Each structure stands twice: as structure tokens, then as C-alpha cells.
């Protein structure tokens, strides 16, 4: 007969099996190197390598170093791989010969530039991809540009880019109105409108109310596991935007 602890573990495993996994879900390696690093950093780095390549990277030598050092180490590794790939393909350009690998490498580089606080380099990376990419593959990068514009205080540009991206996300068969991606872009629009002030604040509040209704309906949808997180992120955003001392 199973012990209470074993029964609890079995129940947790059954619950995990019932929760759907999406292609963007990612389990960060449970090792000292990755401790405290954002899962997006881990995911966008690790997908650039085959398991045999990862075995050769000396993560253990840097595991006890500060977060900034580990991020710089990862950035250097990706930049080195990008340069090696380009050299092996010369005179052909990597963005033409291996566009998917090129974008994966630059996504990893952009992510690290963001977390290292390198906005100029990050902008250069994003614009490099946009200038050499057509079709739907541009959409995630336009979304990154909207986020970067928002962080840099370019509010009108951020709103414009996010509004260009949002309809595509809402209509995409793998995403939809209540997907984490669409809700994240909606928060960018709310944030950029609110910060513009004046009548845009009222517009932002109306969009907050609409988004709250979407999140409320997530309970019965395929993205239900994200409902609590999405509700919290929207609430945190509104709290951060409200004037100090406001009760609204």
C-alpha cells in the first residue's frame, strides 16, 4: 500500500500529465549554472545547440560566478557560434543559407543583450533580423521591437508596433485572443497608451477592462494554466501605472 507521501506524488504526476504543454514551454536544467537565470535566457540559448555541443560547453567552470558574468559567458558563446557558422558558409550569407538557425542564434543574442542592459546592441540585433526577414517570421521581432521601444520611452512607436503584431497573434491557429503571447502584446499597448497621458489613459483603462474579461474566460480554454499568471501580470501593470496614493 502506498504511503501518503507516495500518493501525493502520484496525484501531482497525474495532474502534471493532464496540464497541456505548449511548444514554448521549457524546463530549465536543474544545475547550479542556471540557478536564478530567467527561463527565457536558458531556453533561447539551449535551443541553439545539439546535446553533443552542450556537453563541450564548460558551464561548471562558471556556475559559482555572479549572474552578470554567466550572462556575458552565454553571450560570448552564442556570438562565437554565429561567427563560426558564418565562416563555414562563406561566401554565402548565413541568413540565406540557414535562416532558421540564424534567427535562433540572434534570438539568443538579443535575449542576453536585453538582460545585460545593452539597448543599443539589442536594437541593432532586432533591426538586422527585420531587414533580412520576410513574412510571418518577422512578427516575433516586431513584438521585440515594441517591447524595446517601450523600455526606451518611445511610446508611440511601441504602441504602433504592438498594434501591428496583435491581430496576427489573435488570429493564429496556435495562439488566439487568450494566448500568453497576445495578452503580453496587449499589455504593451496598455502600458504605452497609459504613459502617453491625457485621454490615452482612459483608452488604456478600457483596454484593461476588456483584457480582464478575456482573462476571466481563460478558465475554460486551452490556456487555462496561464490564467492566474496573466491576471497577476495585468494587475501588477495597472498598479505600477496608477498614480501613487490612488485608490482606483
TIMIMI-810107 format. One line per 5 residues: their letters; for each residue x, y, z of N, C-alpha, C. Coordinates in steps of 0.001 Angstrom, whole numbers. Example, Ala and Ser with C-alpha at 12.3 -4.5 7.8 and 13.67 -1.06 7.14 Angstrom:
BEGIN
AS = 13190,-5690,7800,12300,-4500,7800,13200,-3300,7800  12850,-2250,7080,13670,-1060,7140,12900,30,7870
This chain:
BEGIN
XXXXX = 850,-1200,0,0,0,0,882,1245,0  552,2183,-850,1366,3392,-981,1211,4279,244  2298,4931,622,2274,5863,1742,1578,7150,1312  1150,7996,2293,540,9285,1939,1436,10135,1049  2744,10102,1323,3676,10899,512,3710,10395,-925
XXXXX = 3694,9044,-1070,3711,8461,-2418,2415,8756,-3157  1293,8704,-2426,2,9030,-3041,-20,10472,-3533  524,11364,-2714,567,12777,-3093,1426,12980,-4335  2563,12280,-4382,3451,12392,-5542,2759,11874,-6799  2031,10753,-6666,1310,10200,-7806,233,11163,-8293
XXXXX = -469,11799,-7348,-1501,12762,-7719,-896,13951,-8458  257,14421,-7974,923,15542,-8628,1352,15171,-10040  1866,13945,-10206,2286,13489,-11529,1096,13381,-12473  -41,12885,-11955,-1243,12780,-12778,-1744,14155,-13192  -1699,15114,-12263,-2130,16470,-12574,-1231,17094,-13631
XXXXX = 89,16847,-13520,1027,17384,-14499,772,16807,-15881  379,15521,-15924,99,14886,-17206,-1150,15472,-17849  -2097,15923,-17030,-3334,16494,-17550,-3146,17924,-18042  -2137,18625,-17530,-1890,20008,-17939,-1191,20003,-19292  -1759,20672,-20280,-1137,20653,-21612,194,21388,-21634
XXXXX = 1103,20890,-22471,2373,21570,-22709,2341,22162,-24108  2893,23359,-24215,2944,24040,-25498,4389,24120,-25965  4573,24413,-27237,5913,24369,-27815,6850,25387,-27194  6308,26426,-26552,7163,27428,-25911,7455,27097,-24450  6796,26071,-23885,7112,25656,-22518,8518,25063,-22496
XXXXX = 9214,25281,-21397,10614,24840,-21349,11016,24565,-19909  11669,23434,-19701,12173,23071,-18375,13640,23475,-18274  13927,24403,-17392,15300,24862,-17205,16102,23762,-16514  17310,23473,-16986,18136,22449,-16324,18325,22757,-14836  18203,21727,-14024,18342,21890,-12574,19810,21729,-12189
XXXXX = 20601,22719,-12580,22035,22712,-12278,22425,24076,-11722  23541,24152,-10983,23942,25427,-10367,24110,26566,-11369  24586,26266,-12572,24825,27345,-13536,23550,28106,-13848  22442,27384,-14027,21196,28008,-14465,20372,28543,-13301  20840,28350,-12101,20101,28818,-10928,19901,30325,-11006
XXXXX = 18663,30765,-10824,18285,32183,-10780,18317,32877,-12148  18678,32177,-13214,18604,32783,-14541,17187,32603,-15083  16676,33628,-15749,15329,33575,-16304,15209,32411,-17299  14047,31753,-17293,13883,30588,-18171,14014,30965,-19639  13705,32220,-19995,13842,32634,-21394,15306,32678,-21813
XXXXX = 16166,33041,-20880,17600,33020,-21166,18043,31592,-21462  17631,30664,-20599,18015,29261,-20787,17445,28703,-22081  16162,28892,-22285,15518,28337,-23486,16147,28876,-24765  16303,30195,-24848,16773,30796,-26095,18254,30545,-26353  18983,30138,-25318,20369,29708,-25511,20424,28237,-25911
XXXXX = 19777,27396,-25138,19940,25954,-25303,19393,25441,-26629  18358,26078,-27173,17794,25597,-28443,18739,25831,-29620  19817,26555,-29399,20788,26813,-30466,21816,25695,-30601  21759,24709,-29717,22812,23689,-29674,22241,22280,-29682  23016,21377,-30259,22737,19947,-30140,23265,19473,-28780
XXXXX = 22691,18382,-28237,23182,17867,-26948,24687,17634,-26930  25234,17134,-28033,26677,16878,-28082,27484,18169,-27994  26931,19255,-28517,27612,20547,-28434,27560,21088,-27010  26417,20908,-26357,26258,21414,-24992,27225,20733,-24029  27529,19460,-24299,28450,18728,-23424,29845,19343,-23421
XXXXX = 30193,20068,-24465,31528,20652,-24585,31615,22062,-23995  30480,22640,-23616,30484,23995,-23059,30743,23906,-21556  31753,24592,-21038,32150,24445,-19625,31266,25229,-18652  29985,24857,-18589,29071,25552,-17683,29561,25478,-16240  30095,24319,-15849,30515,24133,-14465,31595,25094,-14021
XXXXX = 32442,25523,-14947,33521,26456,-14598,32992,27830,-14214  31748,28108,-14582,31184,29444,-14348,29984,29407,-13394  29679,28223,-12862,28449,28046,-12095,28373,28918,-10852  29512,29204,-10236,29505,29970,-8983,29689,31467,-9204  29791,31886,-10446,30019,33291,-10742,28719,34073,-10679
XXXXX = 28792,35412,-10538,27576,36234,-10488,26741,36099,-11765  25487,36458,-11659,24576,36340,-12802,25095,37091,-14021  25598,38306,-13822,26073,39103,-14959,27213,38396,-15691  28092,37750,-14936,29194,37012,-15568,28658,35850,-16387  27686,35128,-15844,27130,33985,-16568,26427,34438,-17846
XXXXX = 25725,35562,-17777,25064,36091,-18973,26090,36490,-20029  27164,37131,-19598,28225,37525,-20540,28878,36295,-21166  29047,35249,-20372,29613,33999,-20884,28712,33400,-21962  27411,33366,-21705,26469,32828,-22686,26460,33659,-23964  26506,34973,-23808,26519,35853,-24977,27755,35592,-25833
XXXXX = 28904,35466,-25185,30144,35206,-25921,30082,33867,-26655  29481,32859,-26021,29350,31549,-26661,28495,31644,-27927  27372,32350,-27834,26491,32476,-28996,27145,33281,-30110  27816,34350,-29745,28490,35162,-30759,29588,34366,-31447  30271,33524,-30682,31312,32675,-31254,30718,31656,-32217
XXXXX = 29592,31053,-31836,28961,30080,-32726,28461,30754,-33993  27874,31938,-33863,27393,32669,-35039,28539,32952,-35999  29660,33410,-35465,30822,33718,-36304,31356,32457,-36984  31398,31347,-36245,31898,30093,-36813,30982,29580,-37917  29683,29688,-37690,28727,29256,-38704,28855,30101,-39962
XXXXX = 28981,31410,-39783,29112,32298,-40934,30386,31990,-41714  31483,31759,-40996,32754,31454,-41657,32672,30148,-42447  31957,29172,-41906,31864,27873,-42581,31018,27938,-43843  30159,28953,-43934,29261,29071,-45083,29748,30058,-46131  30771,30833,-45800,31266,31868,-46710,31603,31256,-48075
XXXXX = 31313,31966,-49175,30859,33369,-49221,29349,33549,-49076  28595,32442,-48928,27150,32575,-48759,26845,33137,-47377  25796,33959,-47295,25406,34557,-46018,24570,33564,-45213  24793,33534,-43903,24089,32579,-43054,22588,32827,-43046  22166,34093,-43150,20726,34357,-43115,20025,33841,-44368
XXXXX = 20794,33572,-45419,20232,32989,-46637,20377,31469,-46650  21499,30979,-46152,21766,29536,-46182,21030,28783,-45077  21009,29351,-43877,20374,28696,-42726,19562,29730,-41940  18461,30220,-42520,17720,31306,-41873,17160,30950,-40499  16704,29708,-40319,16133,29331,-39021,17200,29322,-37932
XXXXX = 18352,28723,-38227,19449,28719,-37258,19914,30141,-36985  20018,30946,-38015,20451,32345,-37861,19529,33093,-36914  18213,32931,-37117,17269,33639,-36242,17315,33091,-34821  17507,31774,-34661,17624,31219,-33305,18830,31799,-32584  19954,31859,-33276,21162,32415,-32666,20968,33878,-32298
XXXXX = 20352,34634,-33184,20165,36055,-32894,19096,36279,-31833  18131,35375,-31720,17172,35484,-30622,17882,35273,-29292  18763,34279,-29238,19540,34074,-28017,20403,35271,-27693  21029,35845,-28716,21873,37025,-28518,21037,38210,-28058  19893,38430,-28696,19015,39548,-28308,18539,39402,-26869
XXXXX = 18191,38180,-26483,17724,37940,-25113,18807,38306,-24105  20022,37900,-24371,21126,38200,-23453,21448,39685,-23450  21379,40327,-24592,21596,41776,-24639,20545,42503,-23807  19327,42001,-23850,18264,42611,-23042,18566,42473,-21550  18905,41264,-21123,19121,41030,-19692,20426,41642,-19188
XXXXX = 21333,41946,-20091,22579,42618,-19710,22452,44133,-19786  21286,44637,-20194,21092,46080,-20279,21911,46711,-21388  21786,46166,-22594,22523,46664,-23759,21522,47098,-24838  20761,48168,-24604,19672,48519,-25530,20120,48863,-26939  21267,49509,-27091,21720,49867,-28437,22072,48618,-29237
XXXXX = 22773,47694,-28610,23135,46449,-29284,21892,45605,-29553  20967,45623,-28606,19720,44875,-28782,18934,45414,-29974  18846,46735,-30079,18137,47352,-31204,18791,46982,-32528  20108,46969,-32542,20839,46611,-33763,20539,45173,-34174  20479,44275,-33196,20171,42872,-33479,18768,42726,-34051
XXXXX = 17797,43379,-33420,16408,43286,-33880,16267,43820,-35299  16867,44956,-35552,16727,45571,-36881,17474,44773,-37950  18551,44114,-37560,19264,43255,-38503,18353,42126,-38975  17649,41514,-38042,16744,40428,-38412,15591,40953,-39258  14988,42059,-38843,13853,42600,-39589,14235,42981,-41013
XXXXX = 15454,43446,-41200,15884,43870,-42534,16204,42691,-43448  16301,41493,-42873,16648,40312,-43672,15613,39195,-43544  14399,39559,-43125,13360,38559,-42889,12041,39036,-43491  11318,38115,-44103,10027,38442,-44699,8944,37537,-44113  7696,37945,-44279,6570,37108,-43888,6354,37004,-42392
XXXXX = 5738,35888,-41994,5361,35702,-40594,6553,35648,-39653  7721,35288,-40168,8907,35212,-39311,9287,36571,-38741  8764,37648,-39324,9041,38996,-38820,8275,39301,-37529  7141,38636,-37347,6215,39038,-36279,6848,39025,-34889  7513,37944,-34467,8114,37978,-33126,9114,39115,-32960
XXXXX = 9804,39459,-34023,10815,40507,-33941,10181,41893,-33880  9048,42073,-34543,8305,43325,-34378,7820,43455,-32937  7431,42328,-32347,6999,42345,-30953,8151,42714,-30025  9338,42194,-30315,10526,42562,-29534,10843,44043,-29695  10662,44559,-30912,10908,45977,-31150,9930,46826,-30354
XXXXX = 8671,46399,-30281,7682,47125,-29482,8096,47161,-28017  8550,46029,-27506,8990,45957,-26111,10196,46853,-25867  11144,46838,-26797,12335,47680,-26659,11960,49157,-26724  11092,49519,-27653,10644,50911,-27744,9979,51351,-26443  9183,50475,-25858,8519,50807,-24600,9542,51039,-23499
XXXXX = 10524,50165,-23397,11560,50327,-22370,12384,51591,-22585  12525,52007,-23841,13296,53214,-24151,12454,54484,-24101  11162,54339,-23794,10299,55515,-23700,9757,56004,-25028  9919,55203,-26081,9370,55564,-27396,7940,55029,-27472  7030,55742,-26826,5697,55207,-26554,4843,55057,-27802
XXXXX = 4860,56042,-28673,4056,55974,-29891,4545,54836,-30783  5869,54724,-30910,6448,53655,-31724,6129,52284,-31135  6181,52184,-29807,5875,50910,-29151,4434,50498,-29409  3521,51446,-29257,2107,51140,-29493,1876,50733,-30943  2487,51458,-31868,2298,51175,-33290,2777,49771,-33651
XXXXX = 3961,49406,-33181,4499,48076,-33487,3644,46981,-32859  3215,47200,-31614,2398,46198,-30929,1049,46023,-31617  470,47116,-32079,-821,47021,-32780,-681,46317,-34127  481,46396,-34726,722,45668,-35971,795,44168,-35716  1328,43798,-34568,1542,42390,-34229,277,41717,-33704
XXXXX = -498,42427,-32892,-1584,41810,-32126,-2609,41066,-32982  -3131,41644,-34070,-4135,40903,-34855,-3612,39569,-35379  -2352,39537,-35766,-1754,38293,-36247,-1777,37246,-35147  -1415,37633,-33932,-1409,36696,-32813,-2820,36220,-32484  -3768,37146,-32497,-5141,36800,-32121,-5781,35832,-33106
XXXXX = -5344,35869,-34362,-5936,35014,-35396,-5134,33735,-35647  -3944,33645,-35083,-3081,32491,-35351,-3684,31231,-34736  -3650,30122,-35501,-4296,28887,-35053,-3688,28318,-33778  -2405,28571,-33526,-1762,28056,-32317,-1845,29032,-31149  -2287,30248,-31416,-2343,31266,-30371,-3801,31636,-30112
XXXXX = -4195,32867,-30435,-5563,33290,-30185,-5624,34451,-29214  -6825,34966,-29015,-7033,36156,-28189,-6533,35953,-26766  -6708,34732,-26222,-6345,34487,-24822,-4992,33796,-24676  -4174,33809,-25702,-2840,33213,-25592,-1918,34125,-24789  -925,33569,-24121,29,34412,-23386,708,35439,-24280
XXXXX = 962,35065,-25530,1628,35994,-26445,741,37195,-26747  -536,36938,-27081,-1453,38032,-27388,-1692,38912,-26164  -1805,38297,-24996,-2030,39080,-23780,-798,39898,-23419  386,39363,-23672,1605,40128,-23427,1691,41349,-24321  1332,41185,-25594,1341,42316,-26523,264,43325,-26150
XXXXX = -873,42840,-25663,-1923,43744,-25198,-1429,44587,-24031  -659,43986,-23135,-104,44761,-22022,850,45843,-22524  1593,45551,-23577,2473,46571,-24157,1652,47755,-24655  525,47474,-25302,-346,48545,-25796,-921,49340,-24629  -1403,48642,-23604,-1944,49322,-22422,-891,50233,-21807
XXXXX = 297,49703,-21621,1389,50449,-20986,1749,51681,-21801  1900,51499,-23106,2320,52623,-23948,1237,53689,-24032  -27,53300,-24112,-1113,54289,-24140,-1181,55054,-22824  -1135,54327,-21723,-1265,54951,-20400,-168,55984,-20192  1050,55617,-20563,2186,56512,-20363,2118,57757,-21245
XXXXX = 1348,57703,-22327,1199,58880,-23180,338,59953,-22518  -441,59557,-21523,-1193,60521,-20736,-2431,61048,-21441  -3076,62021,-20790,-4271,62633,-21361,-5382,61621,-21560  -6066,61761,-22687,-7166,60865,-22988,-6746,59440,-23253  -5455,59240,-23518,-4980,57873,-23762,-5085,57008,-22508
XXXXX = -5075,57644,-21331,-5213,56875,-20092,-6585,56210,-20037  -7623,56957,-20420,-8971,56375,-20430,-9065,55230,-21436  -8413,55397,-22588,-8379,54311,-23569,-7700,53082,-22974  -6604,53319,-22278,-5870,52212,-21667,-6725,51505,-20621  -7454,52270,-19823,-8316,51666,-18802,-9399,50795,-19445
XXXXX = -9950,51262,-20563,-10972,50461,-21244,-10375,49152,-21758  -9150,49238,-22264,-8494,48023,-22742,-8162,47090,-21577  -7851,47657,-20420,-7635,46833,-19222,-8899,46038,-18907  -10055,46722,-18933,-11320,46050,-18628,-11614,44940,-19640  -11351,45211,-20912,-11564,44193,-21943,-10637,43001,-21723
XXXXX = -9412,43295,-21333,-8433,42229,-21126,-8775,41410,-19889  -9285,42061,-18853,-9729,41333,-17660,-10818,40327,-18025  -11716,40728,-18929,-12789,39825,-19357,-12224,38629,-20126  -11226,38883,-20958,-10583,37788,-21695,-9933,36814,-20716  -9223,37353,-19738,-8540,36501,-18755,-9550,35707,-17933
XXXXX = -10663,36332,-17587,-11705,35639,-16834,-12213,34422,-17606  -12272,34554,-18927,-12758,33457,-19754,-11737,32373,-20030  -10498,32578,-19597,-9450,31585,-19858,-9689,30276,-19120  -10493,30299,-18082,-10682,29119,-17233,-11152,27911,-18038  -11915,28153,-19083,-12473,27059,-19869,-11722,26831,-21180
XXXXX = -10662,27591,-21408,-9930,27488,-22664,-8666,26655,-22547  -7967,26515,-23669,-6776,25669,-23687,-5597,26289,-22952  -5676,27606,-22672,-4582,28276,-21965,-4909,28509,-20489  -5797,27682,-19940,-6266,27901,-18567,-5135,27879,-17546  -4078,27114,-17813,-2990,27020,-16833,-2254,28345,-16655
XXXXX = -2426,29263,-17600,-1769,30566,-17509,-2667,31639,-16883  -3910,31285,-16544,-4871,32304,-16123,-4393,33108,-14918  -3964,32443,-13871,-3548,33154,-12656,-2356,34066,-12932  -1405,33573,-13715,-224,34378,-14027,-596,35599,-14859  -1477,35410,-15832,-1889,36536,-16675,-2662,37574,-15862
XXXXX = -3513,37106,-14961,-4260,38035,-14108,-3297,38841,-13230  -2312,38154,-12672,-1345,38838,-11810,-533,39862,-12586  -75,39503,-13779,750,40433,-14554,-36,41672,-14966  -1308,41498,-15311,-2128,42659,-15657,-2354,43533,-14430  -2660,42915,-13296,-2864,43681,-12062,-1598,44425,-11659
XXXXX = -455,43764,-11761,817,44408,-11418,1091,45599,-12328  769,45456,-13610,977,46564,-14544,117,47753,-14162  -1157,47516,-13885,-2057,48616,-13534,-1593,49297,-12256  -1187,48513,-11267,-687,49094,-10016,530,49973,-10282  1408,49530,-11163,2620,50303,-11456,2311,51592,-12206
XXXXX = 1185,51613,-12917,833,52786,-13718,-32,53785,-12965  -759,53302,-11957,-1624,54196,-11182,-775,55229,-10445  -1258,56485,-10358,-537,57493,-9562,-395,57027,-8122  717,57369,-7499,950,56995,-6107,-176,57531,-5234  -704,56626,-4401,-1755,57055,-3493,-3137,56964,-4077
XXX = -3244,56550,-5363,-4557,56454,-5991,-5281,55239,-5450  -6522,55396,-5237,-7319,54266,-4776,-8005,53556,-5913  -7837,54042,-7172,-8516,53429,-8305,-7675,52406,-8991
